[in-house]
């Protein structure tokens, strides 16, 4: 600014003050402009950094998923390669054995043929000698002699000395048995193998999944002749297979044969099909007491029959329900030992048509017996002491390590890691580490309070030290704890667990692995029904496939029974979601999620279940305040459209108050498949919910209007 020296050319105090004040104002304005410019630019970069960090977290999560998938597929490939090599080796041995059998058989046939030629020639020579008492030879007799070939085969194809000559069929000697016969005490009697037959019913029954071993009545025993009858008499084979694959009938539904105690088998079991109503006892005795003449015929059933065993998942039949020999091909089902149960929850993964596909374990059929000191039955428990043992007990195997000294160092290691994470502020690690600490403390409490030692779970024959590893022993403790909450049990959890292990030992045979079975027991298919464990292990509920809906746009056929990511088996009362939105939150495609129907104790709710981020593939629900559960009584109507898999769930006013004090409002859901959407709508309509059909753009506009933040996938320690 210009300097005014005044009239006398000398600095005036007032001018100087004015100058400095003006200078300060100019500088303050420059500072404000600079700060504003910096803040505007900084906001942009901070927003970009936030976006990039979120993107980084998402990529890291996806990278972790891909890494796990790669590891899993490598393992599957190695297992496939091992099976391939073993199968090829076994096939080579089988072929060599079969070729030796054929060579010996052909040699024997040539010897018989030569012997027959000699006898025919001798008979011809004897017939040429004059016979004093012989009369004229009838022309018919001459024609019969002429029609007989040198090999002794008549014109009807029958051998002169017996049955028609047939080349022995190639039956693999080491092919696994279809099922096992056990006596009333649960002891194995012998296997029921596949049989070679052109009978289409035999072929059909061979394709069904085996649900249980075949148990004999009390007082009935099978010898070697009885076991051979399975290969010689098809009716007896059919009866046994029906016992292994059918549904257990209630006492009021038993046929007259079973109700009167006739037949060799302990239970009245039949296939739940109009064409296959006869139980195994009736078929065994070739009896028609069940009024099923078509059972013995050659016409196979024509009704749709879906094999719903957790180990062998079969393709759904064609829409018309027709049956051919090729319709029951397995589609990559995992074995139970490796499947991710969704177990221990209400119902099973089957449809309601098979809600009795596994015989429940109750006091009435409990096989455990003892003499006051040791168990005597079943075979897997024979010799196990009743009272809790320790290292000083004579039953203790010197090769068994003490369990507590094995667990305590591991637990202390987790405690140290948790303490370090807390000191460093690593909050993302505290949940996982805290869970491991809680597991260790649960194990120690279990070992102290339990009235048995884990080495007494089953007999020494099946015991292995891997049972007492940190993770497996926790699974044992947690499974027994969970069983305590089952109100349906009329026996102790340990009795139930031991009997179930006996069943699995019979089913798995030499492949039974105690440690793996206990570790994966969350996935067991015969767990008692309860709603509590549905949240922990995701055993999914089921229902009958609904009838033909009025609106053709709501028609559907079947459902997908395996989750794409986890491989878990899912049921008819589970609906896979792609995305879901509320006013406050959204869950996107990065999370595996389902709506799971729970009708428990008057509560009717679609529970929102998600797959946690962990190596154990744990199912659970988001911790509050995240809430995508949907109670049936809160639904006012459902809006849907033909050309979209999204629906609008219009909720009643004032229901589900959110943390901000306002109602949660409507839910918008996008189903994974259009067929899943149709299943959900039909189910809701049957429950009395009004369906409103609208245009697809109406739903899309509502979807776009909800701009709520995403809820990320969470570790299983943060999921309830």
C-alpha positions in Angstrom: 0.0 0.0 0.0 1.3 3.6 -0.6 3.0 5.3 2.3 1.7 8.8 3.1 4.5 10.9 4.7 2.2 13.7 5.5 2.5 17.4 4.8 5.7 17.8 6.6 7.2 14.6 5.1 7.4 12.9 8.6 5.9 9.6 9.7 2.7 10.0 11.6 1.8 7.5 14.3 -1.8 7.2 13.1 -0.7 6.3 9.5 1.7 3.6 10.8 -1.0 1.9 12.8 -3.3 2.0 9.8 -0.7 0.5 7.7 0.0 -2.5 10.0 -3.7 -3.2 10.5 -4.3 -3.2 6.7 -1.3 -5.5 6.2 -2.6 -8.0 8.8 -6.0 -8.1 7.2 -4.5 -8.8 3.8 -2.4 -11.6 5.3 -5.3 -13.1 7.2 -7.4 -13.2 4.1 -4.5 -14.9 2.2 -4.3 -17.5 5.0 -8.0 -18.2 4.9 -7.9 -18.6 1.1 -4.9 -21.0 1.4 -6.6 -23.0 4.2 -9.8 -23.3 2.2 -8.0 -24.4 -0.9 -6.1 -27.0 1.1 -9.2 -28.4 2.8 -11.1 -28.7 -0.5 -8.2 -30.6 -2.1 -7.6 -32.7 1.1 -11.3 -33.8 1.2 -11.0 -35.1 -2.3 -7.9 -37.1 -1.5 -9.2 -38.3 1.8 -12.4 -39.5 0.1 -10.3 -41.3 -2.5 -8.1 -42.9 0.2 -11.3 -44.1 2.0 -12.6 -45.6 -1.3 -9.3 -47.2 -2.0 -8.9 -48.7 1.5 -12.4 -50.2 1.2 -11.5 -51.6 -2.2 -8.2 -52.9 -0.8 -10.1 -54.6 2.0 -12.5 -56.1 -0.4 -9.7 -57.4 -2.7 -7.9 -58.8 0.3 -11.0 -60.6 1.3 -11.5 -61.9 -2.2 -7.9 -62.9 -2.4 -8.3 -64.9 0.9 -11.4 -66.6 -0.6 -9.5 -67.4 -3.8 -6.5 -68.7 -1.8 -8.8 -71.0 0.2 -10.5 -72.1 -2.9 -7.2 -72.9 -4.5 -6.1 -74.9 -1.5 -9.4 -76.8 -1.4 -9.2 -77.6 -5.1 -5.6 -78.8 -4.8 -6.7 -81.1 -2.1 -9.6 -82.4 -4.1 -7.3 -83.0 -7.1 -4.9 -84.9 -5.0 -7.7 -87.1 -3.6 -9.0 -87.6 -7.1 -5.6 -88.6 -8.3 -5.2 -91.1 -5.4 -8.6 -92.6 -6.1 -7.8 -92.8 -9.8 -4.5 -94.6 -9.2 -6.0 -97.0 -6.7 -9.0 -97.7 -8.9 -6.8 -98.4 -11.9 -4.6 -100.7 -9.9 -7.7 -102.6 -8.5 -9.2 -102.8 -12.0 -6.0 -104.4 -13.3 -6.1 -107.0 -10.6 -9.8 -107.7 -11.2 -9.3 -108.1 -14.9 -6.4 -110.5 -14.4 -8.5 -112.5 -12.0 -11.5 -112.5 -14.3 -9.3 -113.6 -17.3 -8.0 -116.5 -15.2 -11.5 -117.5 -14.3 -12.6 -117.4 -17.9 -9.6 -119.4 -19.1 -10.4 -122.1 -16.5 -14.1 -122.0 -17.4 -13.5 -122.4 -21.1 -11.0 -125.3 -20.5 -13.7 -127.0 -18.4 -16.3 -126.5 -21.1 -14.0 -128.0 -23.7 -13.4 -131.0 -21.5 -17.1 -131.5 -20.9 -17.7 -131.2 -24.7 -15.2 -133.9 -25.4 -16.7 -136.2 -22.8 -20.1 -135.7 -24.3 -18.9 -136.5 -27.8 -17.4 -139.7 -26.5 -20.6 -140.7 -24.8 -22.7 -139.9 -27.8 -20.4 -141.9 -30.1 -20.6 -144.8 -27.6 -24.4 -144.6 -27.5 -24.5 -144.6 -31.3 -22.3 -147.7 -31.5 -24.5 -149.5 -28.9 -27.6 -148.5 -30.8 -26.2 -150.1 -34.1 -26.0 -153.6 -32.5 -29.0 -155.9 -33.3 -31.5 -156.0 -30.4 -33.9 -159.0 -30.2 -36.6 -157.1 -28.4 -36.4 -153.9 -30.3 -39.3 -152.8 -32.3 -39.6 -150.5 -35.3 -38.1 -147.0 -34.6 -40.7 -144.2 -34.6 -40.0 -141.4 -37.0 -40.6 -138.9 -34.2 -37.7 -140.4 -32.3 -35.4 -140.2 -35.3 -36.2 -136.6 -35.7 -35.4 -135.9 -32.0 -32.1 -137.7 -32.4 -31.2 -135.8 -35.5 -32.1 -132.5 -33.9 -29.6 -133.1 -31.1 -26.2 -131.5 -31.8 -22.9 -133.0 -30.9 -22.6 -130.5 -28.1 -25.7 -131.8 -26.4 -27.8 -128.6 -27.0 -31.5 -129.1 -27.7 -33.4 -126.9 -30.2 -34.9 -124.9 -27.3 -31.4 -123.9 -26.2 -31.3 -126.0 -23.0 -28.4 -128.2 -22.2 -29.2 -131.9 -22.2 -27.6 -132.3 -18.8 -28.9 -129.2 -17.2 -29.3 -125.5 -17.6 -28.2 -123.5 -20.6 -24.4 -122.8 -20.9 -23.6 -119.2 -19.9 -20.3 -117.4 -19.7 -19.7 -116.2 -16.1 -20.5 -112.5 -15.6 -17.8 -110.1 -14.6 -18.7 -109.0 -11.0 -16.0 -107.0 -9.3 -15.0 -108.9 -6.2 -14.2 -105.9 -4.1 -17.2 -103.7 -5.0 -18.5 -102.1 -1.8 -21.6 -103.7 -0.2 -24.9 -101.9 -0.7 -25.8 -102.3 3.0 -25.1 -104.5 6.1 -27.2 -106.9 8.1 -27.0 -106.5 11.8 -28.6 -108.5 14.6 -30.8 -107.2 17.4 -27.7 -106.2 19.4 -26.2 -104.2 16.6 -23.5 -106.8 15.8 -22.6 -107.1 12.1 -23.9 -110.3 10.5 -22.7 -109.7 6.9 -23.0 -107.6 3.8 -25.7 -107.4 1.2 -23.9 -107.0 -2.2 -25.1 -105.8 -5.6 -26.5 -108.6 -7.8 -26.3 -108.9 -11.5 -29.8 -108.8 -12.9 -31.8 -107.6 -15.8 -34.8 -107.0 -13.5 -35.5 -103.3 -13.7 -36.7 -103.1 -10.1 -33.4 -104.6 -9.0 -31.6 -102.0 -11.0 -33.8 -99.2 -9.6 -33.3 -100.3 -6.0 -29.6 -100.5 -6.5 -29.5 -96.8 -7.4 -31.2 -95.7 -4.1 -29.1 -94.3 -1.3 -28.6 -96.5 1.8 -30.0 -94.8 4.9 -29.4 -97.5 7.6 -28.2 -101.0 8.1 -30.8 -103.8 8.0 -31.6 -104.9 11.6 -33.0 -108.3 12.4 -35.8 -109.0 14.9 -34.8 -110.1 18.4 -34.5 -113.9 18.3 -33.8 -114.0 14.5 -30.3 -115.1 13.4 -28.9 -115.4 9.9 -26.4 -118.1 8.9 -24.3 -118.5 5.8 -27.2 -120.1 3.9 -29.4 -117.1 4.7 -26.8 -114.6 3.5 -26.3 -116.6 0.3 -30.0 -116.3 -0.3 -29.6 -112.6 -1.0 -27.6 -113.5 -4.2 -29.9 -116.4 -5.2 -33.4 -115.1 -4.5 -34.2 -111.6 -5.8 -37.2 -111.2 -3.6 -35.1 -111.6 -0.5 -32.5 -109.2 -1.9 -35.3 -106.6 -2.6 -36.7 -107.0 0.9 -33.3 -106.2 2.5 -32.7 -103.2 0.2 -36.1 -101.7 0.9 -35.3 -102.0 4.6 -32.1 -100.1 4.0 -33.5 -97.4 1.7 -37.2 -96.8 2.7 -39.0 -94.8 5.4 -39.7 -96.2 8.9 -43.4 -96.5 9.5 -45.1 -95.5 12.7 -46.7 -98.3 14.7 -50.2 -97.3 13.5 -49.0 -97.6 9.9 -47.4 -101.0 10.1 -48.6 -103.8 7.8 -50.3 -106.9 9.2 -47.1 -109.0 8.8 -44.9 -106.6 10.9 -47.7 -105.9 13.4 -48.0 -109.6 14.1 -44.2 -110.1 14.4 -43.7 -112.0 11.2 -40.8 -111.5 8.9 -37.1 -111.4 9.8 -36.6 -107.6 10.0 -37.1 -105.5 13.2 -39.0 -102.6 11.6 -41.7 -102.1 9.1 -40.0 -100.0 6.4 -41.3 -99.2 2.9 -40.7 -96.8 0.1 -43.0 -93.8 0.2 -44.5 -94.4 -3.2 -47.9 -95.7 -4.4 -46.2 -98.3 -6.6 -43.8 -99.5 -3.8 -46.0 -99.8 -0.7 -44.9 -103.3 0.4 -42.4 -103.3 3.3 -39.2 -105.3 3.3 -40.7 -108.1 5.4 -43.6 -108.5 2.9 -41.3 -108.6 -0.1 -38.9 -111.0 1.7 -41.8 -113.5 2.1 -43.3 -112.8 -1.4 -46.4 -111.7 0.4 -49.1 -109.3 -0.9 -50.4 -108.3 2.5 -49.6 -104.7 1.5 -51.7 -105.0 -1.7 -48.8 -104.1 -4.0 -49.0 -106.5 -6.9 -46.9 -104.2 -9.0 -44.0 -104.6 -6.7 -43.2 -108.1 -8.0 -43.8 -107.0 -11.6 -41.1 -105.7 -14.0 -42.6 -102.3 -14.3 -40.6 -99.7 -12.4 -42.2 -96.8 -10.5 -43.2 -93.8 -12.6 -43.6 -91.3 -9.8 -40.8 -88.8 -9.2 -38.5 -90.1 -6.5 -35.7 -87.9 -5.3 -32.9 -89.6 -3.5 -32.3 -87.3 -0.5 -29.3 -88.8 1.3 -26.7 -86.4 2.5 -23.9 -88.6 1.0 -25.4 -89.2 -2.4 -27.3 -86.4 -4.0 -29.1 -87.5 -7.1 -30.4 -85.6 -10.1 -34.0 -84.5 -10.0 -36.3 -86.4 -12.2 -37.7 -84.8 -15.4 -40.8 -82.7 -15.1 -43.1 -85.6 -16.1 -41.6 -87.8 -13.3 -40.8 -90.7 -15.7 -38.2 -93.2 -14.7 -35.4 -94.8 -16.7 -32.3 -96.6 -15.7 -30.2 -93.5 -16.3 -32.1 -91.0 -14.1 -30.4 -91.7 -10.8 -26.9 -90.5 -11.5 -25.1 -88.9 -8.6 -24.0 -85.3 -8.9 -20.9 -84.8 -7.0 -22.2 -85.3 -3.5 -19.7 -85.0 -0.7 -19.3 -87.7 1.9 -20.8 -86.9 5.2 -17.4 -86.8 6.8 -16.5 -83.9 4.6 -19.8 -82.2 4.1 -20.6 -79.0 5.9 -23.8 -79.7 7.8 -25.8 -77.7 8.0 -26.8 -80.3 10.7 -28.2 -80.4 14.1 -31.2 -78.2 13.3 -34.8 -78.8 12.6 -35.7 -81.3 10.1 -33.3 -82.5 7.5 -32.1 -81.4 4.2 -34.6 -83.7 2.5 -38.1 -82.8 1.6 -40.9 -83.4 4.1 -41.7 -86.6 2.2 -38.7 -88.1 3.9 -39.0 -86.7 7.4 -38.5 -90.2 8.7 -35.6 -91.1 6.5 -33.4 -91.7 9.6 -34.4 -93.9 12.5 -34.3 -91.6 15.6 -32.1 -92.8 18.5 -34.3 -93.2 21.6 -34.3 -95.2 24.8 -36.5 -97.9 23.0 -33.8 -98.8 20.5 -30.7 -98.0 22.6 -28.1 -100.8 22.1 -25.7 -99.9 25.0 -25.5 -102.6 27.6 -23.1 -103.2 30.5 -22.5 -105.6 33.4 -22.1 -102.9 36.0 -18.4 -102.4 35.3 -17.8 -102.6 31.6 -19.9 -102.2 28.5 -20.8 -105.4 26.7 -22.7 -104.2 23.7 -22.6 -102.9 21.0 -19.3 -104.2 19.5 -17.7 -100.7 19.4 -18.2 -100.3 23.2 -17.3 -103.8 24.4 -14.8 -103.7 27.2 -15.0 -99.9 27.9 -15.2 -99.2 31.6 -18.3 -97.4 32.9 -16.4 -95.2 35.4 -14.1 -92.4 34.4 -10.5 -93.5 33.9 -7.2 -91.8 34.2 -3.5 -92.8 33.6 -3.5 -95.1 36.7 -6.4 -97.2 35.4 -5.6 -100.6 33.9 -7.7 -99.8 30.8 -5.4 -96.8 30.0 -3.2 -97.5 27.0 0.5 -96.4 27.6 0.5 -94.9 24.1 -2.2 -92.4 25.0 -0.9 -89.0 26.0 -2.4 -87.1 28.9 -4.9 -84.7 27.5 -4.7 -81.7 29.9 -0.9 -81.2 29.5 -1.4 -81.3 25.7 -4.1 -78.6 25.8 -2.6 -76.2 28.3 0.4 -75.1 26.3 -1.7 -74.5 23.2 -4.2 -72.5 25.3 -1.4 -70.4 26.9 -0.1 -69.7 23.4 -3.4 -68.3 22.3 -3.7 -66.3 25.5 -0.3 -64.7 24.8 -1.2 -63.9 21.2 -4.5 -62.3 22.4 -2.7 -60.2 24.9 -0.1 -59.0 22.3 -2.9 -58.2 19.9 -4.8 -56.1 22.5 -1.6 -54.2 23.5 -0.9 -53.4 19.8 -4.5 -52.4 19.2 -5.0 -55.1 16.6 -8.8 -55.3 17.0 -9.3 -57.3 13.8 -7.4 -60.2 15.4 -8.9 -60.1 18.9 -12.1 -61.9 17.9 -10.3 -64.9 16.3 -7.8 -65.1 19.1 -10.4 -64.7 21.8 -12.4 -67.5 20.3 -9.4 -69.9 20.5 -8.9 -68.9 24.1 -12.6 -69.6 24.9 -12.3 -72.9 23.2 -9.4 -73.9 25.3 -11.1 -72.9 28.5 -14.2 -74.9 27.4 -12.0 -77.9 26.8 -10.4 -77.8 30.3 -13.8 -77.4 31.9 -15.2 -80.3 29.9 -12.2 -82.5 30.9 -12.7 -81.6 34.5 -16.5 -81.9 34.7 -17.3 -84.8 32.3 -18.1 -88.2 33.8 -15.9 -90.0 31.3 -12.5 -89.6 29.6 -12.5 -89.0 25.9 -10.5 -92.2 25.5 -13.6 -94.0 26.7 -15.8 -92.6 23.9 -15.6 -95.9 22.0 -13.5 -99.0 22.3 -9.7 -99.2 21.9 -10.1 -100.7 18.4 -11.3 -97.3 17.1 -9.4 -95.0 19.4 -6.8 -92.6 18.0 -4.7 -89.9 19.6 -5.9 -87.3 17.1 -9.2 -87.3 18.9 -7.6 -85.2 21.7 -6.2 -82.5 19.4 -7.2 -78.9 20.4 -9.9 -78.5 17.8 -11.3 -82.0 17.8 -11.7 -82.3 21.6 -13.4 -78.9 21.5 -15.9 -80.2 18.9 -16.6 -83.2 21.2 -17.2 -81.0 24.2 -19.3 -78.5 22.2 -21.4 -81.3 20.6 -22.2 -82.9 23.9 -23.1 -79.5 25.3 -25.4 -78.8 22.4 -27.1 -82.2 22.8 -27.9 -81.3 26.4 -30.3 -78.7 25.0 -32.3 -81.1 22.9 -35.6 -81.6 24.6 -36.4 -84.5 22.2 -33.8 -86.8 23.8 -35.0 -89.4 26.3 -31.4 -90.6 26.9 -28.2 -88.9 27.9 -26.2 -87.0 25.3 -23.3 -89.4 25.7 -25.6 -92.4 25.2 -27.0 -90.8 22.0 -23.5 -89.9 20.8 -22.1 -93.4 21.3 -25.0 -95.1 19.6 -24.7 -92.7 16.6 -21.0 -93.6 16.4 -22.0 -97.3 16.3 -24.3 -96.6 13.4 -21.5 -94.7 11.6 -19.0 -97.5 12.2 -21.3 -99.9 10.5 -22.0 -97.6 7.6 -18.4 -96.5 7.0 -16.9 -100.0 7.7 -13.1 -99.9 7.4 -13.2 -96.3 6.3 -14.4 -95.1 9.7 -12.2 -92.4 11.3 -13.1 -91.5 14.8 -11.2 -88.2 14.9 -12.6 -87.0 11.6 -16.1 -88.1 12.5 -16.1 -86.2 15.8 -14.5 -83.1 14.2 -17.2 -83.0 11.5 -20.1 -84.1 13.7 -21.8 -80.7 13.3 -22.8 -82.1 9.8 -24.4 -85.3 11.0 -27.6 -86.3 9.3 -29.3 -88.0 12.2 -29.2 -85.3 14.8 -32.3 -84.7 16.9 -34.6 -81.8 15.7 -34.1 -78.4 17.5 -34.2 -74.8 16.5 -31.3 -73.7 18.7 -28.5 -75.3 16.7 -29.9 -74.1 13.4 -28.1 -70.8 14.0 -24.8 -72.6 14.7 -24.6 -75.3 12.2 -27.2 -74.5 9.6 -29.2 -77.7 9.3 -31.8 -76.4 7.0 -35.5 -77.1 7.2 -37.6 -78.7 4.5 -41.1 -78.8 3.1 -43.1 -80.7 0.5 -42.8 -79.3 -3.0 -45.9 -77.2 -3.4 -48.6 -78.0 -5.9 -49.1 -76.2 -9.2 -49.7 -72.5 -8.5 -52.5 -70.5 -10.1 -50.1 -68.1 -11.7 -47.9 -69.9 -14.2 -45.2 -67.3 -13.6 -44.9 -68.8 -10.1 -44.4 -72.4 -11.2 -41.1 -74.1 -10.5 -39.7 -77.6 -10.5 -37.4 -78.7 -7.6 -34.7 -76.7 -6.0 -30.9 -76.6 -5.7 -29.8 -78.7 -2.8 -26.1 -77.7 -2.5 -24.7 -74.3 -1.8 -22.3 -73.2 -4.5 -19.6 -71.8 -2.3 -19.6 -74.0 0.9 -20.8 -77.2 -0.6 -23.4 -77.5 2.2 -26.6 -79.3 1.6 -29.6 -77.0 1.7 -33.3 -77.7 2.0 -36.7 -76.8 0.7 -37.1 -74.1 3.4 -34.0 -72.2 2.5 -33.8 -69.4 -0.1 -30.4 -68.3 -1.4 -30.1 -64.5 -1.6 -27.9 -62.6 -3.9 -28.3 -59.2 -2.2 -30.6 -57.7 0.4 -31.3 -54.1 1.4 -33.0 -52.2 4.2 -33.2 -48.5 5.0 -30.0 -48.8 7.1 -27.9 -51.6 5.7 -27.2 -53.7 2.6 -25.5 -57.1 2.2 -24.1 -57.6 -1.3 -23.0 -60.6 -3.3 -19.7 -60.9 -1.4 -21.5 -62.7 1.4 -23.1 -66.1 1.1 -26.5 -65.6 2.6 -29.9 -67.4 3.0 -33.4 -66.8 4.4 -34.1 -69.9 6.5 -37.6 -70.6 7.7 -38.0 -71.3 11.5 -41.5 -72.2 12.8 -40.5 -72.7 16.4 -42.6 -72.3 19.6 -45.1 -70.1 17.9 -42.4 -67.9 16.3 -42.6 -67.9 12.5 -39.6 -66.2 11.0 -37.4 -66.1 8.0 -34.0 -66.0 9.7 -31.2 -64.3 7.8 -28.2 -66.6 7.9 -24.8 -65.9 6.6 -21.5 -67.8 6.0 -18.8 -66.4 8.2 -15.2 -65.8 6.9 -13.3 -68.6 8.5 -11.6 -71.9 7.6 -14.4 -73.9 9.3 -17.3 -72.6 7.1 -19.4 -71.5 10.0 -23.0 -70.4 9.6 -24.6 -67.8 11.8 -26.5 -64.5 12.0 -25.2 -61.0 12.1 -24.8 -59.4 15.5 -27.2 -56.6 16.3 -28.0 -53.9 15.2 -27.8 -55.5 11.7 -31.2 -57.2 11.2 -32.5 -58.7 8.1 -34.7 -61.3 9.8 -38.3 -61.3 8.6 -41.2 -62.3 10.9 -44.2 -63.6 9.1 -46.6 -61.5 11.1 -44.7 -58.3 10.1 -45.2 -58.8 6.4 -48.1 -56.8 4.9 -47.6 -57.9 1.2 -45.0 -58.9 -1.3 -44.5 -57.1 -4.6 -42.9 -59.1 -7.4 -42.5 -59.0 -11.2 -41.9 -61.6 -13.9 -38.7 -60.2 -15.3 -36.7 -59.7 -12.2 -35.4 -61.8 -9.3 -35.9 -58.9 -6.9 -38.9 -58.5 -4.6 -40.2 -55.8 -2.3 -41.2 -57.0 1.2 -43.7 -54.4 2.4 -43.7 -54.5 6.2 -46.5 -53.3 8.5 -46.2 -49.8 10.0 -44.1 -49.5 13.2 -42.6 -53.0 13.3 -38.9 -53.7 13.9 -37.6 -50.5 15.6 -34.0 -49.7 14.5 -31.3 -48.2 16.7 -32.1 -44.7 15.4 -35.6 -45.0 16.9 -37.4 -45.3 13.6 -39.0 -48.4 12.0 -36.7 -50.4 9.8 -39.1 -50.1 6.9 -39.5 -52.4 3.9 -36.9 -55.0 2.8 -35.7 -55.4 -0.7 -34.3 -58.8 -1.6 -32.7 -60.2 -4.8 -32.7 -64.0 -4.9 -29.8 -65.9 -6.4 -32.1 -67.6 -8.9 -35.5 -66.8 -10.4 -36.7 -70.2 -9.4 -35.7 -69.5 -5.8 -37.8 -66.3 -5.9 -40.8 -68.3 -7.2 -40.3 -70.9 -4.4 -40.3 -68.1 -1.8 -43.4 -66.4 -3.2 -45.4 -69.7 -3.4 -44.4 -70.5 0.2 -45.4 -67.1 1.4 -48.7 -67.3 -0.4 -49.4 -70.6 1.3 -48.8 -68.8 4.6 -51.5 -66.3 3.8 -49.3 -63.4 2.5 -50.8 -61.3 -0.3 -48.7 -61.2 -3.5 -48.9 -58.1 -5.7 -47.7 -58.5 -9.2 -46.2 -55.3 -10.6 -43.9 -54.2 -13.4 -40.2 -54.9 -13.1 -39.3 -51.2 -13.4 -41.4 -50.4 -10.3 -39.2 -52.8 -8.3 -36.0 -51.5 -9.8 -36.8 -47.9 -9.0 -37.5 -48.9 -5.3 -34.2 -50.8 -5.4 -32.2 -47.8 -6.7 -33.9 -45.5 -4.1 -32.3 -47.5 -1.3 -28.7 -46.3 -1.0 -27.7 -47.9 2.3 -24.1 -48.8 3.2 -22.8 -52.4 2.7 -22.3 -54.7 5.7 -19.1 -56.6 5.0 -18.5 -60.3 5.5 -17.5 -60.9 9.1 -15.4 -63.5 10.9 -17.4 -66.2 12.7 -16.3 -64.8 16.0 -18.4 -61.7 15.3 -21.5 -63.7 14.2 -24.0 -64.9 16.7 
